[in-house]
Amino acid sequence: MKRNLYLIIISCSLVSCYTYQVKKQPDPLAESKDASKNNGKQGNIAPQNMNAQQPAPPAPVNVQEKLAAGKNVKIDVDGKKYKVIVDKWERDSLVAHPVHNAKKTLKFHKNQINAEKIAEKRFSQPIADIITVVAYAGIGVAIYSLLQ
């Protein structure tokens, strides 16, 4: 019983409430559907106006804006994933260091970085809630086993 309890405590201490999440871009198709629903409620609209409003293509993502200095991110560079903290931009090159190794310096050209797979480190409330419930359940089991 003690061995299982120690194993549960160690595994809970290794879990983090922070996850790397890709920031979602606004979907222009969804916005155009919402606009067409609203237009239909307003009354008669000339058909040529409906054809003139084509959804705009998604705007290109600027890598330099997404990767500001000091951010903790997971990036995909030429098919390989890196967890880095951004230090600075030198012209078109990103200067960063790995999350757990501040002495090592990495440089990537902005064309090497896949802009659609840039994931920022964020707090995850559902994971925090799960960890809290598991901790309370573990404490309850421990108290119950001590009283028996």
SVG drawing of the C-alpha trace seen along z (x, -y; Angstrom):
<svg xmlns="http://www.w3.org/2000/svg" viewBox="-37 -45 64 47">
<polyline fill="none" stroke="black" stroke-width="0.4" points="0.0,0.0 2.8,-2.4 4.6,-1.6 1.6,-2.4 1.1,-5.6 4.7,-6.7 4.3,-5.9 1.1,-8.0 2.8,-10.9 5.8,-10.8 3.8,-10.6 1.6,-13.6 4.7,-15.7 5.9,-15.1 2.7,-16.4 2.6,-20.0 -0.3,-22.3 1.4,-24.0 1.1,-22.8 2.2,-23.9 -0.8,-25.1 -0.9,-26.4 -2.7,-29.7 -5.7,-29.4 -5.9,-31.9 -9.4,-33.5 -11.2,-31.5 -12.3,-33.9 -14.8,-31.3 -16.6,-31.1 -16.8,-34.9 -18.3,-35.0 -20.9,-32.4 -21.9,-34.5 -22.1,-37.6 -24.3,-35.8 -26.7,-34.7 -27.0,-38.3 -27.5,-39.6 -30.3,-37.1 -32.2,-38.4 -32.0,-42.0 -34.2,-41.6 -33.8,-41.8 -30.2,-42.1 -29.1,-42.4 -27.6,-39.2 -24.6,-41.0 -23.6,-42.1 -23.5,-38.5 -21.2,-37.5 -18.9,-40.5 -18.1,-39.5 -15.6,-36.7 -13.9,-35.4 -10.4,-36.8 -7.5,-34.3 -5.9,-33.7 -3.3,-36.4 0.3,-35.1 1.6,-34.5 4.5,-36.8 7.0,-34.5 8.8,-37.5 5.6,-38.8 4.7,-35.4 8.2,-34.8 8.8,-37.8 11.7,-37.9 11.2,-36.0 8.5,-33.7 8.6,-30.0 7.6,-28.2 7.7,-24.8 8.8,-25.3 9.0,-23.0 12.2,-23.6 12.7,-21.4 10.6,-18.6 12.4,-18.6 10.7,-20.0 12.5,-22.3 11.3,-23.7 13.1,-27.0 13.0,-30.4 13.4,-33.2 16.3,-35.5 16.2,-38.0 16.0,-38.4 19.2,-39.2 17.9,-40.3 16.1,-37.2 17.6,-34.7 16.0,-33.7 18.4,-33.4 17.1,-31.2 18.2,-28.7 16.7,-25.4 14.3,-25.5 16.6,-23.6 19.9,-24.7 20.6,-28.4 24.2,-28.1 23.5,-26.6 22.5,-29.0 20.4,-28.0 20.0,-30.0 17.3,-29.4 16.4,-31.3 12.8,-32.5 12.2,-30.5 13.1,-27.3 10.5,-27.7 7.0,-26.3 4.8,-29.3 1.6,-27.2 3.1,-24.9 4.4,-27.5 3.0,-26.5 3.2,-28.8 3.5,-27.5 0.2,-28.3 -1.6,-27.4 -4.2,-24.6 -7.1,-24.9 -8.6,-21.4 -5.3,-19.7 -5.0,-21.8 -8.5,-20.7 -7.7,-17.0 -4.6,-17.2 -6.5,-18.9 -9.2,-16.2 -6.6,-13.4 -4.7,-15.0 -7.8,-15.4 -8.8,-11.8 -5.3,-10.6 -5.5,-12.5 -8.9,-11.0 -7.6,-7.5 -4.6,-8.1 -6.7,-9.4 -9.2,-6.5 -6.3,-3.9 -4.8,-5.5 -8.1,-5.3 -8.6,-1.6"/>
</svg>
